[in-house]
């Protein structure tokens, strides 16, 4: 999505700069400054990009697109309040009459969402959709926000609408596929029109996505998990080959490919699973180095987890061990397999009880259960 935003920004600025240059009669200078500002933005030189766009604003202060550009720069700098101020200035300049007014509200929604204000972000997206109800991109943005806030029904509605408005949008189909996967747990036994289950709908949508974006391994990962749920292994060999290549590419770049638990679903060998986890483990270990040093210097030694020769092992799952997680589906028996003469098992659930058989089995396999 970020790449798409960048392209839209550069395209909008290119059109704006060319038009303003002709209008102002300062074509060469204006164009040179604009081209450099866009290049600086693309290559991450945000301060230089901001200086360039400010010069253009001085030359053409009524050009709304230039204020959209500075809003985008401030967003990338992480100054969300300043970004919103730039977009507000764009709205003031437009006087409510510009054809791309909807885009300003959509970008304000993105800033608010990134800043953690989901409520105001939804309002901004709503306004953008009111102004331009046929723009699929805004439905995708709002659908992503709904998905992140566990509002799966609204997410499903937005991604469905986006796929209808733009049937060639890989983002719309990908979002729809993931929404179907979540709905399988919101409505157990339910199904979208034309499918036997939500997982079947997810497989259709994600396979559609792969046609538009065949190199997207994140989408393929979701697709394989959906296929595993309904034992649809008609493309298993092809997909496993792709996932193994993705793992090799990631390891060559010294990074992990997938969350370790998800990797269990990809047909990896034990050696490949270990390779997938290696660089994530190193990243976490190195990232905690300062905390370890601070703890050693300022805190007394921790109480031993060994009591009477028994080791306490705690398993934490932010999703609450719901049956929609790989942890529950693939490892539900593991919790009860510990040797109780050596290990005391604690389960810590970070979300509410989904009443699933998987969670109940995991809870039964723990000596202590904590609903956190």
C-alpha positions as CSV (number, residue, x, y, z in Angstrom):
1,X,0.0,0.0,0.0
2,X,2.8,2.4,0.9
3,X,4.3,2.1,-2.6
4,X,0.9,2.9,-4.1
5,X,0.6,6.0,-1.9
6,X,4.1,7.1,-3.0
7,X,3.3,6.7,-6.7
8,X,0.0,8.6,-6.3
9,X,1.8,11.4,-4.6
10,X,4.5,11.7,-7.2
11,X,2.0,11.5,-10.1
12,X,-0.2,14.2,-8.5
13,X,2.8,16.4,-7.9
14,X,4.1,15.9,-11.4
15,X,0.8,17.0,-12.9
16,X,0.5,19.9,-10.5
17,X,4.0,21.1,-11.1
18,X,3.7,21.0,-14.8
19,X,0.4,22.9,-14.8
20,X,1.7,25.5,-12.3
21,X,4.9,26.0,-14.3
22,X,3.0,26.9,-17.4
23,X,0.6,29.1,-15.5
24,X,3.4,31.0,-13.6
25,X,5.6,31.4,-16.6
26,X,8.5,30.1,-14.5
27,X,8.5,26.7,-16.1
28,X,12.2,25.7,-15.9
29,X,12.8,26.8,-12.3
30,X,9.5,25.4,-11.0
31,X,10.0,22.1,-12.8
32,X,13.6,21.7,-11.6
33,X,12.6,22.4,-8.0
34,X,9.6,20.0,-8.2
35,X,11.5,17.2,-9.8
36,X,14.3,17.4,-7.1
37,X,11.7,17.5,-4.3
38,X,10.0,14.4,-5.6
39,X,13.3,12.6,-6.0
40,X,14.3,13.6,-2.5
41,X,11.0,12.2,-1.2
42,X,11.3,8.9,-3.1
43,X,14.8,8.4,-1.8
44,X,14.0,9.2,1.8
45,X,15.6,12.6,2.0
46,X,12.5,14.1,3.7
47,X,14.0,17.3,5.0
48,X,15.3,18.2,1.5
49,X,11.9,17.2,0.0
50,X,10.1,19.5,2.5
51,X,12.4,22.4,1.6
52,X,11.7,21.9,-2.1
53,X,7.9,21.6,-1.7
54,X,7.9,24.8,0.5
55,X,9.6,26.7,-2.3
56,X,6.9,25.5,-4.7
57,X,4.2,26.6,-2.2
58,X,5.7,30.1,-2.2
59,X,5.6,30.2,-5.9
60,X,2.0,28.8,-6.2
61,X,0.4,29.1,-2.7
62,X,-3.1,28.2,-4.0
63,X,-2.0,24.8,-5.4
64,X,-3.8,22.2,-3.2
65,X,-1.6,19.3,-4.4
66,X,1.5,20.9,-3.0
67,X,0.0,21.0,0.4
68,X,-1.0,17.3,0.0
69,X,2.6,16.7,-0.8
70,X,3.9,18.4,2.4
71,X,1.3,16.5,4.4
72,X,2.7,13.3,3.0
73,X,6.2,14.3,3.9
74,X,5.3,15.2,7.5
75,X,3.4,11.8,7.7
76,X,6.6,10.0,6.7
77,X,8.6,12.0,9.2
78,X,6.2,10.8,12.0
79,X,4.9,14.3,12.8
80,X,1.2,13.5,12.6
81,X,-0.1,16.7,14.0
82,X,1.9,18.7,11.4
83,X,0.7,16.4,8.6
84,X,-2.9,17.0,9.6
85,X,-2.3,20.7,9.6
86,X,-0.9,20.5,6.0
87,X,-4.0,18.6,4.9
88,X,-6.2,21.1,6.6
89,X,-4.5,23.9,4.7
90,X,-5.2,21.9,1.5
91,X,-8.9,21.8,2.4
92,X,-8.9,25.5,3.1
93,X,-7.3,26.3,-0.3
94,X,-9.7,24.0,-2.1
95,X,-12.8,25.9,-0.7
96,X,-14.6,22.6,-0.9
97,X,-14.6,22.6,-4.7
98,X,-11.6,20.5,-5.8
99,X,-12.3,17.3,-7.6
100,X,-9.7,15.5,-5.5
101,X,-11.1,16.7,-2.2
102,X,-11.9,13.1,-1.2
103,X,-8.3,12.2,-1.4
104,X,-7.4,14.8,1.3
105,X,-9.9,13.2,3.7
106,X,-8.6,9.7,2.8
107,X,-5.0,10.8,3.6
108,X,-6.1,12.4,6.8
109,X,-7.7,9.1,7.7
110,X,-4.4,7.4,7.2
111,X,-2.6,9.8,9.4
112,X,-5.2,9.5,12.2
113,X,-5.1,5.7,11.9
114,X,-1.3,5.6,12.1
115,X,-1.5,8.0,15.1
116,X,-3.9,5.5,16.9
117,X,-7.1,7.6,16.6
118,X,-9.3,5.0,14.9
119,X,-12.5,6.7,15.7
120,X,-11.6,10.0,13.9
121,X,-9.9,8.0,11.1
122,X,-13.2,6.2,10.4
123,X,-14.9,9.6,10.2
124,X,-12.3,10.9,7.7
125,X,-12.8,7.8,5.5
126,X,-16.5,8.1,5.8
127,X,-16.3,11.7,4.5
128,X,-14.0,10.7,1.7
129,X,-16.5,8.0,0.6
130,X,-19.4,10.5,0.7
131,X,-17.4,12.7,-1.7
132,X,-16.3,9.9,-4.0
133,X,-18.4,6.7,-3.4
134,X,-16.8,4.9,-6.4
135,X,-13.2,5.1,-5.2
136,X,-12.2,1.6,-4.2
137,X,-9.0,2.7,-2.5
138,X,-10.9,4.4,0.3
139,X,-13.0,1.3,1.0
140,X,-9.7,-0.7,1.3
141,X,-8.2,1.8,3.7
142,X,-11.4,1.8,5.9
143,X,-11.6,-2.0,5.6
144,X,-8.0,-2.4,6.9
145,X,-8.8,-0.2,9.8
146,X,-12.0,-2.2,10.6
147,X,-9.9,-5.4,10.3
148,X,-7.3,-4.1,12.7
149,X,-10.0,-3.2,15.3
150,X,-11.7,-6.7,15.1
151,X,-14.7,-5.2,13.3
152,X,-14.8,-8.0,10.8
153,X,-18.3,-7.6,9.5
154,X,-17.7,-4.0,8.5
155,X,-14.3,-5.0,7.1
156,X,-16.0,-7.7,5.0
157,X,-18.5,-5.2,3.6
158,X,-15.8,-2.7,2.7
159,X,-13.6,-5.2,0.9
160,X,-16.6,-6.7,-0.9
161,X,-17.5,-3.2,-2.1
162,X,-13.9,-2.5,-3.2
163,X,-13.7,-5.7,-5.2
164,X,-16.9,-4.8,-6.9
165,X,-15.7,-1.3,-7.8
166,X,-12.2,-2.4,-8.9
167,X,-12.2,-6.1,-9.8
168,X,-8.5,-5.9,-10.7
169,X,-7.4,-4.6,-7.3
170,X,-5.1,-7.2,-5.6
171,X,-5.5,-5.2,-2.3
172,X,-9.3,-5.5,-2.5
173,X,-9.2,-9.3,-3.1
174,X,-6.5,-9.8,-0.5
175,X,-8.5,-7.9,2.1
176,X,-11.6,-9.8,1.2
177,X,-9.8,-13.2,1.6
178,X,-8.5,-12.3,5.0
179,X,-11.9,-11.0,6.1
180,X,-13.4,-14.3,5.1
181,X,-10.8,-16.1,7.2
182,X,-11.8,-14.1,10.2
183,X,-15.5,-14.5,9.6
184,X,-15.0,-18.3,9.8
185,X,-14.6,-17.8,13.5
186,X,-17.1,-14.9,14.0
187,X,-19.8,-17.1,12.4
188,X,-18.9,-20.7,12.8
189,X,-20.7,-22.7,10.2
190,X,-21.6,-19.6,8.2
191,X,-20.8,-19.0,4.6
192,X,-20.8,-16.1,2.1
193,X,-23.2,-16.3,-0.9
194,X,-22.0,-18.9,-3.4
195,X,-19.6,-20.8,-1.1
196,X,-19.9,-23.7,1.3
197,X,-17.9,-21.9,4.0
198,X,-16.0,-18.7,4.7
199,X,-12.8,-20.5,4.2
200,X,-13.9,-21.6,0.7
201,X,-14.6,-17.9,0.0
202,X,-11.2,-17.0,1.4
203,X,-9.5,-19.5,-0.9
204,X,-11.3,-18.1,-4.0
205,X,-10.4,-14.5,-3.1
206,X,-6.8,-15.2,-2.2
207,X,-6.3,-17.2,-5.4
208,X,-7.7,-14.3,-7.3
209,X,-5.2,-12.1,-5.5
210,X,-2.3,-14.3,-6.6
211,X,-3.3,-13.9,-10.2
212,X,-2.8,-10.2,-9.9
213,X,0.2,-10.4,-7.6
214,X,1.9,-13.8,-8.1
215,X,5.0,-12.8,-6.1
216,X,3.2,-11.8,-2.9
217,X,4.3,-14.4,-0.4
218,X,2.2,-12.8,2.4
219,X,-0.9,-13.5,0.4
220,X,0.3,-17.0,-0.4
221,X,0.9,-17.7,3.3
222,X,-2.7,-16.7,4.1
223,X,-3.9,-18.8,1.1
224,X,-2.1,-21.9,2.3
225,X,-3.5,-21.6,5.8
226,X,-7.1,-21.3,4.4
227,X,-6.5,-24.3,2.1
228,X,-5.2,-26.3,5.1
229,X,-8.4,-25.5,7.1
230,X,-10.6,-27.3,4.5
231,X,-8.0,-29.8,3.4
232,X,-7.9,-28.4,-0.2
233,X,-4.5,-29.5,-1.3
234,X,-5.0,-29.3,-5.0
235,X,-2.2,-26.8,-5.3
236,X,-0.2,-28.0,-2.4
237,X,3.0,-29.0,-4.3
238,X,3.1,-25.7,-6.2
239,X,2.6,-23.6,-3.1
240,X,5.1,-25.5,-1.0
241,X,7.7,-25.0,-3.7
242,X,7.0,-21.3,-3.7
243,X,7.1,-21.0,0.1
244,X,10.4,-22.9,0.2
245,X,11.9,-20.5,-2.3
246,X,10.6,-17.5,-0.3
247,X,12.3,-19.0,2.8
248,X,15.6,-19.4,1.0
249,X,15.4,-15.8,-0.3
250,X,14.7,-14.5,3.2
251,X,17.5,-16.5,4.8
252,X,19.9,-15.2,2.1
253,X,18.9,-11.7,3.2
254,X,19.4,-12.6,6.8
255,X,15.7,-12.3,7.9
256,X,13.0,-14.6,8.8
257,X,10.2,-15.3,6.3
258,X,7.1,-16.1,8.4
259,X,6.0,-16.0,12.1
260,X,7.5,-19.3,13.5
261,X,4.2,-20.9,14.4
262,X,2.8,-20.2,10.9
263,X,5.7,-21.9,9.3
264,X,4.5,-25.2,10.7
265,X,1.7,-25.0,8.1
266,X,4.0,-24.5,5.1
267,X,5.4,-28.1,4.8
268,X,8.9,-27.0,6.0
269,X,11.3,-29.6,7.3
270,X,12.6,-29.2,10.9
271,X,15.8,-27.7,9.4
272,X,13.8,-25.2,7.4
273,X,11.7,-24.3,10.4
274,X,14.9,-23.6,12.4
275,X,16.3,-21.5,9.6
276,X,13.1,-19.5,9.4
277,X,13.3,-18.7,13.1
278,X,17.1,-18.0,13.3
279,X,17.1,-14.3,12.3
280,X,14.0,-13.4,14.2
281,X,15.5,-14.9,17.3
282,X,18.8,-12.9,16.7
283,X,16.8,-9.7,16.2
284,X,14.9,-10.2,19.4
285,X,18.0,-11.2,21.4
286,X,20.0,-8.2,20.1
287,X,17.1,-5.9,20.7
288,X,16.9,-6.9,24.3
289,X,20.6,-6.4,25.0
290,X,20.2,-3.0,26.6
291,X,17.3,-4.3,28.8
292,X,19.5,-7.3,29.9
293,X,22.4,-5.0,30.8
294,X,20.1,-2.6,32.7
295,X,18.4,-5.4,34.6
296,X,21.8,-6.9,35.6
297,X,23.0,-3.6,36.9
298,X,19.9,-2.3,38.7
299,X,17.8,-5.3,39.8
300,X,18.5,-8.2,42.1
301,X,18.8,-11.7,40.5
302,X,15.4,-13.1,39.5
303,X,13.8,-15.8,41.7
304,X,14.6,-19.1,40.1
305,X,11.9,-20.7,38.1
306,X,13.0,-24.1,39.5
307,X,11.0,-25.0,42.6
308,X,11.6,-28.4,44.1
309,X,13.3,-29.5,40.9
310,X,10.2,-28.5,38.7
311,X,10.6,-25.9,36.0
312,X,7.7,-23.5,35.4
313,X,7.0,-22.9,31.7
314,X,4.5,-20.2,30.7
315,X,2.9,-20.1,27.3
316,X,1.4,-16.7,26.3
317,X,-1.0,-16.2,23.4
318,X,-2.2,-12.7,22.6
319,X,-5.1,-14.2,20.6
320,X,-6.3,-16.1,23.6
321,X,-5.6,-19.5,22.1
322,X,-8.6,-19.1,19.8
323,X,-9.2,-21.9,17.3
324,X,-8.3,-19.4,14.5
325,X,-4.6,-19.4,15.6
326,X,-2.0,-21.9,14.3
327,X,-1.0,-22.4,18.0
328,X,-4.4,-23.9,18.8
329,X,-5.0,-25.8,15.6
330,X,-1.6,-27.4,15.4
331,X,-0.3,-27.6,19.0
332,X,-3.4,-28.1,21.1
333,X,-2.2,-31.6,22.4
334,X,1.3,-30.4,23.2
335,X,0.5,-28.6,26.4
336,X,-0.6,-31.8,28.1
337,X,2.5,-33.7,27.0
338,X,5.0,-32.3,29.5
339,X,6.4,-34.5,32.2
340,X,4.7,-33.2,35.3
341,X,7.5,-34.5,37.5
342,X,9.8,-32.0,35.8
343,X,7.6,-29.2,34.4
344,X,4.7,-27.0,35.7
345,X,2.7,-25.5,32.8
346,X,1.1,-22.1,32.9
347,X,-1.2,-20.8,30.1
348,X,-1.7,-17.1,29.7
349,X,-4.6,-16.0,27.4
350,X,-4.5,-12.5,26.1
351,X,-8.1,-12.5,24.7
352,X,-11.5,-13.6,25.7
353,X,-12.8,-17.2,25.5
354,X,-14.0,-18.2,22.1
355,X,-15.6,-21.3,23.6
356,X,-13.8,-23.5,21.1
357,X,-12.8,-27.1,21.7
358,X,-9.2,-26.3,20.9
359,X,-8.9,-23.6,23.6
360,X,-10.6,-26.0,26.1
361,X,-8.1,-28.7,25.4
362,X,-5.2,-26.4,25.8
363,X,-6.6,-25.1,29.1
364,X,-7.0,-28.7,30.3
365,X,-3.4,-29.3,29.5
366,X,-2.2,-26.5,31.8
367,X,-1.6,-26.6,35.5
368,X,-2.4,-22.9,35.9
369,X,-4.6,-20.8,33.6
370,X,-4.6,-17.0,33.6
371,X,-7.1,-14.9,31.6
372,X,-5.0,-11.8,31.1
